[in-house]
Amino acid sequence: MVIIRGSIMNEHIRDYCKKFIESQENPHYAVFLNGKWGTGKTYFINKLLEEYTDDTDVKSNDIIKISLFGVKSTDEIDMKIYQAIHPILSSKAVKLFGAVVKSAIKLGTTIDLNGDSKDDISLSSDGLFELKSGDKVNSISKKLIIVDDFERAILTPNQIFGYFSEIITESDTRIIFIGNEENIYDKDDEKKKEYLRIKEKTIGVEFELEPDKKNAIDSFLSELSLQEKKFFSAKTFEISEILKCNNLRTIWQALYNLNIFISLIENSLEENDKEYIFEIFLILYIQRNLEEIHKGDDINSILTGYYKYHKSYKEYTEWLNEQQNQKKDSYFFESYLTHIPLLDAWNKLIFEGYYNKEWLNKKYEDELSIRKQQNESKEISNLFKLINDWRSFSNVEFEPLVKKVFSEFEEGKYVHPGEILLFANYMIIFSKWELIPDSVDSIISIINNLLKEKKESIIPLPDWGSIEIGYGGYAYSTDIEELSLVRKQLKEFNENNVNRHAKIDFINDITNISKNIDEFIKNIIHVNGTYKYYKQPILSFIDIEEFYKELQKIDISTREKIINAFSERYGKTYGNEPFTKEYIPDYENLKKLRDKFKADEKPITYNPQMLFEKNITKELEELVTYFEKHMERCGVSPQKG
């Protein structure tokens, strides 16, 4: 047996296979195409078979292809070959009327497939079809059988080769096996010896296919609606080379899902962002499919490894650990330190498959508005100018800009939590790198002074998750302990700040409740709401007596709408927003509100208004019960009453 390794283009393998298929002389052996999963074995054979049509000497209908995936008996191989020869057996009709066919056979009826008045198949005791026409060699009139997924059969190699040996030696039908030998003997030396001994009797020539990535990528792209195919071809090949990805199945899946992703978001993207975003998608998707990155891995670190060091994340982290173990201070931490579009969307998109058009476009538009705001605002543009361009500055440009940013920060020009974190991130990194003389302690002191002296000016951010890993597309380093402490401190400050502002705003909303009922309701609900008081315990902020008085000033139907809005807010009505522990402080005031309505109940006889009041009381009673149940699930024992 001859074993030949393929060239990059596998042209000589193609040439040999064509000669093997078309030769008038019977070689009396089979060909084996070997390769790891995903290296393009099926792609190669499909491309080869495309050359056979109704106009070639070997016709397309002279060739059949079967898969041995999960096959556990030679009877099943019989059936797969017959299904391939007679496609009606694998049609929906046969599957739909399978019970009828089985019943007919049980009654003594047989099936003639060839129209030769002979019984071709019957039903075996285990429900499988069996050949009845005698010698399978004589019943197969095909010139080529492609046998794919060799290693995925439950049958042993000995059984498979034994089955096909009769066809190989006694008919003019050629056999090409396709498989991954590594998974046949599973790196077991004894199994390998036995397999090679058996294979020697059946396989005359074996080829080891190498992935033909360039042609495969172009072929994949031809099947997709992606524009700029030249760009995607070159970029996909470049990424796969850097990531050492030779798995064509992974590359196809990455391009296929990229096509879906582009269809959802392309119209919203700025031209300058498009290629960069599409490239990031491929970098992340390919590594996820190769199981080299996982949910929760730092996107900034993954892209640092790729763009800065041309390494996969796995290689990069191994290299970084080695540098740290050798105590090379310059590698004490690494960071890409550049803009990453859709920064806080990648994890959910890549690892959860959240291909939601509205969500993706909202993420991008929110991020874009931040970037545009920084670029257009003269007051706060210096921080983002520094972040964007610091690499290109000379000392004459860098020093005054850094000092200007420090000065603006102390004056209180950076009051968004995201801006504060970016300031901390970059200045602490610059300090660690000794690009600036300021110590880390002095930088943290400046931040603490801002939180103390400019407390009233700092913007409350209800959705802290929107800046959890970065702001405006710029990620924070995850390698610096001092920065982690700043983030934790600012998060706690923000929670208190949000509560303080929410309390002021909600009290004001109640005072003006009668002026704009619809706005009040939208502010407290989640479905089609404003999310103004997202996960805020707003009832705990107010005097329930005063709230009840304001409710009595408006008509009964509107009061009912407001109470129903609270039921929706806490998840009782639709269950769209799960009850969370943040709402627990509302419990006591919710009970007080229920009791106020209950105490003012009057007989409903001749009093339609009181009928609706009773409905409100009932809804509040159910809401209190709902609260108590969910508080217990949160590990809190409610003081019922």
C-alpha positions in Angstrom: 0.0 0.0 0.0 1.3 3.4 -0.9 0.7 6.4 1.4 1.0 9.9 -0.2 0.8 13.2 1.5 -1.1 15.9 -0.3 0.3 19.2 -1.5 -1.3 22.4 -0.6 -3.6 22.3 -3.6 -4.0 18.4 -3.5 -3.9 18.5 -7.4 -2.0 15.2 -7.7 -4.6 13.5 -5.4 -7.4 14.8 -7.7 -5.5 13.6 -10.8 -5.0 10.1 -9.3 -8.6 9.8 -8.2 -9.8 10.7 -11.7 -7.6 8.1 -13.3 -8.7 5.6 -10.6 -12.4 6.3 -11.4 -12.1 6.4 -15.2 -9.6 3.6 -15.8 -10.8 0.7 -17.9 -8.6 -1.7 -15.9 -9.8 -3.0 -12.6 -7.3 -2.1 -9.9 -8.8 -4.6 -7.4 -8.1 -2.3 -4.5 -9.7 0.8 -2.9 -8.4 4.3 -2.3 -8.5 5.8 1.2 -8.6 9.7 1.6 -7.4 10.4 5.1 -7.5 13.6 7.1 -8.5 15.2 10.3 -12.0 16.4 10.9 -12.7 19.7 9.2 -9.7 19.5 6.8 -11.9 19.5 3.7 -12.2 15.8 2.8 -15.9 16.0 1.9 -15.3 19.4 0.2 -12.5 17.8 -1.9 -14.6 14.8 -3.0 -17.6 16.9 -3.8 -15.5 19.2 -6.0 -14.1 16.1 -7.7 -17.6 14.6 -8.3 -18.8 17.9 -9.8 -16.6 17.1 -12.8 -18.9 14.1 -13.7 -22.0 15.0 -15.6 -24.4 13.4 -18.1 -21.9 14.3 -20.8 -18.8 12.6 -19.4 -17.8 9.0 -19.9 -18.4 8.3 -16.2 -21.9 9.7 -15.7 -23.0 11.5 -12.5 -25.6 8.8 -12.0 -22.9 6.1 -12.1 -21.7 7.4 -8.8 -23.2 7.0 -5.3 -22.1 8.3 -2.0 -23.0 6.9 1.4 -22.1 7.8 5.0 -21.2 5.1 7.6 -22.1 7.5 10.5 -23.7 5.3 13.3 -23.9 2.2 11.1 -23.9 -0.9 13.2 -24.5 -3.8 10.8 -23.8 -4.8 7.3 -27.6 -4.9 6.7 -27.6 -1.1 7.2 -24.8 -0.7 4.6 -27.0 -2.8 2.2 -29.9 -0.4 2.8 -27.7 2.7 2.4 -26.4 1.5 -0.9 -29.9 0.6 -2.1 -31.3 4.0 -1.0 -28.5 5.7 -3.0 -29.3 3.6 -6.0 -33.0 3.9 -5.6 -33.6 7.3 -4.1 -37.3 6.5 -3.5 -36.3 4.5 -0.5 -35.0 7.6 1.3 -37.8 9.8 0.2 -40.4 11.3 2.5 -43.0 9.0 0.9 -41.2 5.9 2.1 -40.8 7.4 5.6 -44.4 8.5 5.7 -45.8 5.1 4.6 -43.1 3.0 6.2 -45.7 1.4 8.5 -47.8 0.4 5.4 -44.7 -1.1 3.7 -43.8 -3.0 6.8 -47.3 -4.3 7.2 -47.4 -5.4 3.6 -44.1 -7.3 3.9 -45.3 -9.0 7.1 -48.3 -10.2 5.2 -46.0 -11.8 2.7 -45.7 -9.0 0.2 -42.3 -8.1 -1.3 -41.0 -5.2 -3.3 -39.6 -5.2 -6.8 -37.4 -2.1 -7.3 -35.9 -2.9 -10.7 -39.1 -3.8 -12.6 -37.6 -7.2 -13.3 -40.4 -9.2 -11.6 -37.9 -10.3 -8.9 -38.2 -9.6 -5.2 -35.6 -7.0 -4.3 -36.2 -6.3 -0.6 -38.0 -7.7 2.4 -38.2 -6.7 6.1 -35.8 -8.3 8.6 -36.9 -9.1 12.2 -35.4 -5.9 13.5 -37.2 -3.7 11.1 -34.4 -3.2 8.6 -34.7 -3.8 4.9 -32.8 -6.8 3.5 -31.6 -7.4 -0.1 -33.4 -10.3 -1.7 -31.8 -10.3 -5.1 -29.0 -12.5 -4.1 -25.4 -11.5 -4.7 -24.9 -7.8 -3.9 -22.0 -7.7 -6.3 -24.4 -8.4 -9.2 -27.0 -6.0 -8.0 -24.7 -2.9 -7.9 -24.2 -1.5 -11.4 -22.5 1.7 -10.3 -18.9 2.5 -11.3 -18.0 4.3 -8.0 -19.1 4.2 -4.4 -17.8 7.0 -2.1 -17.9 5.7 1.5 -17.7 8.7 3.9 -17.4 8.9 7.7 -15.4 5.6 7.9 -14.3 6.2 11.5 -17.8 7.1 12.7 -19.3 3.7 12.1 -20.1 1.4 15.0 -18.9 -1.6 12.9 -15.2 -2.5 13.2 -12.8 -1.7 10.3 -12.5 -5.5 9.8 -16.3 -5.8 9.2 -16.4 -2.7 6.9 -13.4 -3.9 4.8 -14.8 -7.4 4.8 -18.1 -6.1 3.4 -16.6 -4.1 0.6 -13.8 -6.6 -0.3 -16.2 -8.7 -2.4 -17.3 -5.6 -4.4 -13.7 -4.5 -4.8 -12.3 -7.9 -6.0 -15.3 -9.3 -8.0 -16.9 -6.3 -9.6 -15.9 -3.3 -11.8 -17.1 -0.9 -9.1 -14.4 1.4 -7.6 -14.5 2.3 -3.9 -13.1 5.4 -2.3 -13.1 5.5 1.5 -13.0 8.8 3.4 -12.1 9.0 7.1 -9.9 10.2 9.9 -7.6 7.4 10.8 -6.6 9.0 14.2 -10.1 8.3 15.4 -10.2 4.8 14.2 -7.6 3.4 16.5 -7.8 6.3 19.0 -4.0 6.4 19.5 -4.0 2.8 20.8 -0.9 1.0 19.4 -2.4 -2.4 19.4 -5.6 -1.2 17.7 -3.4 0.6 15.2 -1.4 -2.5 14.3 -4.6 -4.5 13.9 -6.2 -1.8 11.8 -3.1 -1.5 9.5 -2.9 -5.3 9.0 -6.6 -5.4 7.9 -6.3 -2.2 5.8 -3.3 -3.6 3.9 -5.5 -6.2 2.2 -8.1 -3.7 1.0 -6.4 -0.3 0.4 -4.0 0.1 -2.4 -3.3 3.8 -2.2 -3.9 6.2 0.7 -3.7 10.0 0.4 -3.5 12.4 3.3 -5.4 15.5 2.4 -4.1 18.9 3.3 -6.7 21.7 3.6 -7.0 23.7 0.5 -8.0 26.8 2.4 -7.7 29.5 -0.3 -9.9 27.7 -2.8 -12.3 26.5 -0.1 -12.7 30.0 1.2 -13.5 31.3 -2.3 -15.9 28.5 -2.8 -17.7 29.2 0.5 -17.9 32.9 -0.4 -19.5 32.1 -3.7 -22.4 30.5 -1.8 -23.0 33.5 0.4 -24.4 36.9 -0.4 -21.4 38.8 1.1 -20.2 41.7 -0.9 -16.5 42.6 -1.2 -15.6 39.0 -1.7 -12.0 39.9 -2.4 -11.6 41.5 1.0 -13.3 38.6 2.8 -11.3 36.0 1.0 -7.9 37.7 1.8 -9.0 38.6 5.4 -10.4 35.1 6.2 -7.3 33.4 4.9 -5.1 35.8 6.9 -7.0 35.2 10.1 -7.0 31.5 9.7 -3.3 31.5 9.2 -2.6 33.6 12.3 -4.9 31.4 14.4 -3.5 28.2 12.8 -7.0 27.1 11.8 -7.0 24.5 9.1 -10.5 23.3 9.9 -12.6 24.2 6.8 -15.8 23.3 8.6 -15.1 26.0 11.2 -14.2 28.5 8.5 -17.4 27.8 6.7 -19.5 28.2 9.8 -17.7 31.4 10.7 -18.4 32.9 7.2 -22.0 31.6 7.3 -22.7 33.3 10.6 -20.8 36.4 9.6 -23.2 36.7 6.6 -26.2 36.6 9.1 -24.5 39.1 11.3 -23.8 41.5 8.4 -27.4 41.3 7.2 -28.6 42.5 10.7 -26.3 45.4 11.2 -24.5 46.6 8.1 -26.9 49.4 7.3 -26.3 51.0 10.7 -22.5 50.8 10.5 -20.2 53.7 9.8 -18.0 52.9 6.7 -14.8 53.3 8.8 -16.1 50.6 11.2 -17.3 47.9 8.8 -14.2 46.0 7.9 -12.8 46.2 11.5 -16.1 44.9 13.0 -16.3 42.0 10.4 -12.7 41.1 11.1 -13.3 41.0 14.9 -16.3 38.7 14.3 -14.2 36.2 12.4 -11.3 36.3 15.0 -13.7 35.6 17.8 -16.0 33.1 16.1 -13.1 30.9 14.8 -11.5 30.7 18.2 -14.8 30.0 19.9 -15.4 27.1 17.5 -11.9 25.8 18.1 -12.7 26.0 21.9 -9.7 28.3 22.4 -11.9 31.1 23.9 -14.9 30.7 26.3 -17.7 32.8 27.6 -16.5 35.4 30.0 -13.0 35.6 28.5 -11.8 39.2 28.3 -12.5 40.5 24.7 -9.7 43.1 25.1 -7.2 40.4 26.0 -8.2 38.2 23.1 -7.8 41.0 20.6 -4.6 42.1 22.2 -3.1 38.7 21.6 -4.3 38.8 17.9 -3.5 42.3 16.8 -0.5 43.1 18.9 1.3 39.7 18.9 -0.4 37.8 16.0 -1.3 34.9 18.4 -4.4 33.0 19.2 -5.7 33.6 22.7 -4.5 30.2 23.8 -1.0 30.9 22.6 -1.0 34.5 23.9 -2.0 33.5 27.5 0.6 30.8 27.5 3.3 33.2 26.3 2.1 35.9 28.8 2.3 33.4 31.7 5.8 32.5 30.6 6.9 36.2 30.6 5.3 36.7 34.0 7.0 33.6 35.4 10.3 35.0 34.2 9.5 38.2 35.9 9.9 40.4 32.9 8.4 43.6 34.2 7.6 45.0 30.7 5.1 42.1 30.4 3.6 42.5 33.8 0.3 43.3 32.0 -0.8 43.8 28.4 -3.6 45.7 26.9 -4.7 46.5 23.4 -5.5 50.1 24.4 -7.5 51.0 21.4 -11.1 51.3 20.3 -13.1 48.0 20.0 -16.5 48.6 18.4 -19.4 46.6 19.9 -17.2 45.9 22.9 -19.9 44.9 25.4 -21.9 42.9 22.7 -19.4 40.4 21.6 -19.7 37.9 24.4 -23.4 37.6 24.1 -23.3 37.5 20.3 -20.4 34.9 19.9 -21.1 32.7 22.9 -24.9 32.9 23.2 -25.7 33.2 19.6 -27.8 36.3 20.3 -28.4 37.5 16.7 -31.0 40.1 17.5 -31.2 42.9 15.0 -32.8 45.5 17.3 -30.3 44.7 20.2 -27.2 44.8 18.0 -28.2 48.1 16.3 -29.0 49.7 19.7 -25.6 48.6 21.1 -23.8 50.1 18.1 -25.9 53.3 18.0 -25.4 53.9 21.8 -21.6 53.5 21.4 -21.5 55.6 18.3 -23.4 58.5 20.0 -20.8 58.4 22.8 -17.9 58.6 20.3 -19.6 61.4 18.3 -20.3 63.3 21.5 -16.6 63.2 22.5 -15.5 64.2 19.1 -17.9 67.1 18.8 -17.7 68.5 22.3 -14.8 70.9 22.9 -15.1 70.6 26.6 -14.4 66.9 27.0 -12.6 66.0 23.8 -9.1 66.1 25.2 -9.6 62.8 27.1 -10.7 61.0 24.0 -8.1 62.7 21.9 -5.5 61.3 24.3 -7.1 57.8 24.2 -7.3 57.8 20.4 -3.9 59.2 19.4 -1.4 58.7 22.3 0.7 56.3 20.3 1.4 58.9 17.6 2.4 61.8 20.0 5.9 63.2 20.5 6.9 64.3 24.0 6.1 67.9 22.9 2.5 66.9 22.2 2.0 64.2 24.8 3.0 66.0 28.0 0.8 69.1 27.6 -2.2 67.0 26.6 -1.8 64.7 29.6 -1.5 67.7 31.9 -4.6 69.2 30.3 -6.6 66.0 30.9 -5.5 65.9 34.5 -6.6 69.6 34.9 -10.0 69.0 33.3 -10.6 66.0 35.4 -9.9 67.8 38.6 -12.2 70.7 37.5 -15.0 68.2 37.1 -15.3 68.1 33.3 -15.5 64.3 33.2 -18.6 63.3 35.2 -19.8 60.3 33.4 -18.8 57.0 35.2 -17.5 55.7 31.9 -15.2 58.7 31.5 -14.0 58.4 35.1 -13.1 54.7 34.5 -11.3 55.5 31.2 -9.3 58.2 32.9 -8.3 55.8 35.7 -7.6 53.0 33.2 -5.2 55.0 31.0 -3.5 57.1 33.6 -2.8 54.1 35.8 -1.4 52.2 32.8 0.7 55.2 31.8 2.0 55.4 35.4 2.9 51.7 35.4 4.7 52.2 32.1 6.4 55.3 33.5 5.1 57.4 30.7 3.9 59.9 33.3 5.6 60.8 36.6 2.3 60.6 38.6 2.1 57.6 40.9 -0.8 55.2 41.0 -1.7 56.4 44.5 -1.8 60.0 43.5 -4.1 59.1 40.5 -6.5 57.3 42.9 -6.4 60.2 45.3 -7.5 62.5 42.5 -10.4 60.2 41.6 -11.5 60.1 45.3 -11.4 63.9 45.5 -13.7 64.1 42.4 -16.2 61.7 43.9 -16.2 63.7 47.1 -16.1 67.3 45.8 -18.2 66.9 42.6 -20.7 64.4 44.0 -23.7 66.3 42.8 -22.4 66.6 39.3 -21.5 63.0 38.6 -24.1 61.4 36.3 -26.1 58.5 37.8 -26.0 55.5 35.6 -28.9 53.1 36.2 -27.5 50.4 33.8 -24.0 49.8 35.2 -23.7 46.8 32.9 -23.4 49.1 29.9 -19.9 50.2 31.1 -18.9 47.0 33.0 -16.1 46.1 30.6 -15.5 49.4 28.7 -17.0 52.7 27.6 -17.5 54.0 24.1 -15.7 51.0 22.7 -12.6 51.3 24.8 -12.0 48.4 27.2 -10.5 48.6 30.7 -7.5 46.5 31.6 -8.4 43.4 33.7 -4.8 42.9 34.9 -4.3 45.8 37.3 -5.4 45.3 40.9 -5.6 49.0 41.7 -7.9 49.6 38.7 -10.2 46.8 39.8 -10.5 48.5 43.2 -11.4 51.8 41.5 -14.0 50.1 39.5 -15.5 48.5 42.6 -15.5 51.8 44.5 -17.1 53.7 41.6 -19.8 51.0 41.2 -20.8 51.4 44.8 -20.7 55.2 44.5 -22.9 54.9 41.4 -25.5 52.7 43.1 -25.9 55.2 45.9 -25.9 58.0 43.3 -28.6 56.3 41.2 -30.8 55.7 44.3 -30.4 59.3 45.5 -31.3 60.8 42.1 -34.1 58.2 41.6 -35.6 59.2 44.9 -35.6 62.9 44.0 -37.0 62.3 40.6 -39.7 59.8 41.7 -41.0 62.2 44.4 -41.1 64.9 41.8 -43.0 62.5 39.4 -45.6 61.8 42.1 -46.1 65.5 42.7 -46.8 66.0 39.0 -48.6 62.7 38.5 -51.8 64.3 37.3 -50.1 66.4 34.7 -48.8 63.5 32.6 -50.2 60.1 33.6 -48.8 58.3 30.5 -45.3 59.4 31.2 -45.5 58.4 34.8 -46.7 54.9 33.8 -43.9 54.5 31.1 -41.3 55.5 33.7 -42.2 52.6 36.0 -43.0 49.7 33.5 -40.6 47.6 31.4 -42.6 46.6 28.4 -42.5 49.7 26.1 -41.3 51.7 29.1 -38.4 54.2 29.5 -36.4 52.1 32.1 -36.0 55.3 34.0 -36.2 53.5 37.3 -34.7 50.2 36.2 -34.4 47.9 39.3 -34.9 50.8 41.7 -37.0 50.3 44.9 -39.0 53.4 44.1 -41.9 52.7 46.5 -39.3 52.7 49.4 -38.3 56.3 48.4 -41.7 57.9 49.2 -44.2 58.7 51.8 -47.1 56.3 51.0 -49.6 58.6 52.7 -48.7 61.4 50.3 -48.7 59.0 47.3 -52.2 57.7 48.3 -53.5 61.3 48.5 -52.2 62.0 45.0 -53.8 58.9 43.7 -57.2 60.0 45.1 -57.0 63.1 43.0 -57.2 61.2 39.8 -60.1 59.2 38.3 -60.6 55.5 39.3 -59.7 54.0 35.9 -56.4 55.9 35.9 -55.7 54.7 39.5 -56.3 51.2 38.3 -53.8 51.6 35.4 -51.1 52.8 37.8 -51.5 49.9 40.1 -51.5 47.5 37.2 -48.3 49.2 36.0 -46.6 48.3 39.3 -47.7 44.7 38.8 -46.1 44.7 35.4 -42.9 46.4 36.8 -42.3 43.6 39.4 -43.0 40.8 36.8 -46.4 39.7 38.1 -48.3 40.6 35.0 -46.2 39.3 32.1 -43.2 37.7 33.8 -41.0 39.4 31.2 -38.7 40.9 33.8 -37.9 38.5 36.7 -38.4 39.7 40.3 -35.0 40.6 41.7 -33.7 41.4 45.2 -33.4 45.1 44.3 -37.2 45.4 44.6 -37.4 43.9 48.1 -37.2 47.3 49.9 -40.5 48.2 48.3 -42.3 45.5 50.3 -43.2 47.4 53.4 -44.6 50.4 51.5 -46.5 48.1 49.2 -48.3 46.6 52.2 -49.1 50.1 53.5 -50.6 51.0 50.1 -52.7 47.9 50.1 -53.9 48.6 53.6 -54.8 52.2 52.7 -57.0 51.1 49.9 -58.5 48.3 52.0 -59.3 50.7 54.9 -61.2 53.0 52.6 -63.4 50.3 51.1 -67.2 50.8 51.2 -70.2 48.7 50.2 -70.5 48.4 46.5 -74.3 48.5 46.5 -75.3 51.4 44.2 -71.6 52.4 44.0 -69.9 51.4 40.7 -66.8 53.3 41.7 -66.3 51.1 44.7 -66.4 48.0 42.5 -63.3 49.3 40.8 -61.7 50.2 44.1 -62.2 46.6 45.2 -60.4 45.4 42.0 -57.5 47.7 43.0 -57.4 46.3 46.5 -57.5 42.7 45.1 -54.6 43.4 42.7 -52.5 44.9 45.6 -53.3 41.9 47.8 -52.2 39.5 45.0 -49.1 41.7 44.4 -48.1 41.5 48.1 -48.5 37.7 48.0 -46.4 37.6 44.9 -43.7 39.7 46.6 -43.7 37.4 49.6 -43.2 34.3 47.5 -40.3 35.8 45.6 -38.7 37.3 48.7 -38.6 33.8 50.2 -36.9 32.6 47.0 -34.3 35.3 47.4 -33.7 34.0 51.0 -35.5 36.8 52.7 -38.3 36.1 55.2 -41.1 38.7 54.8 -42.9 40.2 57.8 -46.4 39.2 56.6 -49.3 41.1 57.7 
